[in-house]
Amino acid sequence: MASNEDDLHALQPIRSELAAGPLARSPSGYGHDEMSIQRRRRNDGRTAYVVRWYESGRGSTKRKRTFDRRRDAELFEASVRRARQLGQLASEVIGSNATLEEFLVEWWDTYAATHLRPNTLATYTFVLS
């Protein structure tokens, strides 16, 4: 009889992440690998929901977007998570007609030279040359 109960349990649908509610957050609510939705009270008394996330991990740009409805904030958070899972590139790269060489030259000047450690730069120089 236990096997029938196990079979019934296996057939029950799994709730989606959105339907199951928000994931556990770090105490600060804004960890490096996480996103957060925070409820804020506006000056006029209305409630707003702020989604915060890091653009690409530790040390990267912090972003935020504000919504009037919690559901809209949850859907936006899910879309950003999904884009990360799929490895989608930034919109500046997707719509660009630049060659890989042009992109790397710009990336080197704007990001690598200012954000990477000397040993990492040396390794990248060797790989890219």
C-alpha positions as CSV (number, residue, x, y, z in Angstrom):
1,M,0.0,0.0,0.0
2,A,2.9,2.3,0.6
3,S,3.9,2.1,-3.0
4,N,0.5,3.5,-4.1
5,E,1.0,6.5,-1.9
6,D,4.5,7.0,-3.3
7,D,3.0,6.8,-6.9
8,L,0.3,9.4,-6.0
9,H,3.0,11.7,-4.5
10,A,5.1,11.4,-7.6
11,L,2.2,12.5,-9.8
12,Q,1.5,15.7,-7.9
13,P,2.5,18.8,-9.9
14,I,5.6,20.7,-8.8
15,R,4.9,24.4,-8.0
16,S,6.8,26.9,-10.1
17,E,9.3,29.2,-8.4
18,L,6.9,32.1,-8.8
19,A,4.0,30.2,-7.4
20,A,6.0,28.9,-4.5
21,G,6.8,32.4,-3.3
22,P,10.1,34.2,-2.8
23,L,13.3,32.4,-2.2
24,A,15.2,32.7,1.0
25,R,17.2,35.8,1.1
26,S,20.5,36.7,2.8
27,P,20.1,38.7,6.0
28,S,21.0,41.8,4.1
29,G,18.6,40.9,1.3
30,Y,21.2,41.8,-1.3
31,G,23.8,39.1,-1.8
32,H,26.2,38.8,-4.7
33,D,24.5,35.7,-6.2
34,E,21.0,36.8,-5.3
35,M,18.4,39.3,-6.2
36,S,16.0,40.9,-3.9
37,I,12.5,42.4,-3.9
38,Q,12.0,44.9,-1.2
39,R,8.7,46.6,-0.3
40,R,9.0,50.4,0.2
41,R,6.5,53.0,1.3
42,R,6.5,56.0,-1.0
43,N,6.1,59.6,0.4
44,D,2.5,59.7,-0.9
45,G,1.7,56.5,1.1
46,R,1.6,54.1,-1.8
47,T,3.6,50.8,-1.7
48,A,6.4,50.2,-4.3
49,Y,8.4,47.1,-4.9
50,V,12.1,47.5,-5.7
51,V,14.0,44.7,-7.5
52,R,17.8,44.9,-6.9
53,W,20.5,42.8,-8.6
54,Y,24.1,42.7,-9.6
55,E,24.8,43.0,-13.3
56,S,27.3,40.2,-13.5
57,G,28.6,39.2,-10.1
58,R,30.9,40.4,-7.4
59,G,32.2,43.9,-8.0
60,S,29.9,44.6,-10.9
61,T,27.3,47.4,-11.2
62,K,24.3,47.2,-8.9
63,R,21.0,47.7,-10.6
64,K,17.5,48.4,-9.4
65,R,14.0,48.8,-10.9
66,T,10.8,49.9,-9.1
67,F,7.3,48.5,-9.7
68,D,3.9,49.4,-8.4
69,R,2.7,45.8,-8.1
70,R,4.5,42.9,-6.4
71,R,3.6,40.5,-9.2
72,D,5.3,42.7,-11.8
73,A,8.4,42.8,-9.6
74,E,8.4,39.0,-9.3
75,L,8.0,38.5,-13.0
76,F,10.8,41.0,-13.8
77,E,13.1,39.2,-11.2
78,A,12.3,35.9,-12.9
79,S,13.1,37.3,-16.3
80,V,16.5,38.6,-15.2
81,R,17.2,35.2,-13.5
82,R,16.2,33.4,-16.7
83,A,18.5,35.7,-18.8
84,R,21.4,34.8,-16.5
85,Q,20.6,31.1,-16.8
86,L,20.6,31.3,-20.6
87,G,23.8,33.4,-20.7
88,Q,22.3,36.2,-22.6
89,L,24.6,39.0,-23.5
90,A,24.1,42.6,-22.6
91,S,21.8,44.5,-25.0
92,E,24.7,46.7,-26.2
93,V,26.5,43.5,-27.5
94,I,23.4,41.8,-29.0
95,G,22.4,44.8,-31.2
96,S,25.9,45.7,-32.2
97,N,27.5,45.1,-35.7
98,A,31.0,45.3,-34.2
99,T,33.5,42.5,-35.0
100,L,34.9,40.5,-32.2
101,E,38.2,42.3,-32.5
102,E,36.4,45.7,-32.2
103,F,34.5,44.5,-29.2
104,L,37.6,43.1,-27.4
105,V,39.5,46.4,-28.0
106,E,36.7,48.4,-26.4
107,W,36.2,45.9,-23.6
108,W,40.0,45.9,-22.9
109,D,40.0,49.7,-22.6
110,T,36.8,50.2,-20.7
111,Y,36.8,47.2,-18.4
112,A,39.8,44.9,-18.3
113,A,42.4,47.6,-17.8
114,T,40.5,49.2,-14.9
115,H,39.0,46.1,-13.2
116,L,41.4,43.2,-13.6
117,R,44.5,42.4,-11.6
118,P,47.9,42.5,-13.3
119,N,48.3,38.7,-13.4
120,T,44.9,38.3,-15.0
121,L,45.8,41.0,-17.5
122,A,49.0,39.2,-18.4
123,T,47.2,35.9,-18.9
124,Y,44.6,37.5,-21.1
125,T,47.3,39.3,-23.1
126,F,48.9,36.0,-23.8
127,V,45.6,34.3,-24.7
128,L,44.4,37.1,-26.9
129,S,47.6,37.7,-28.8
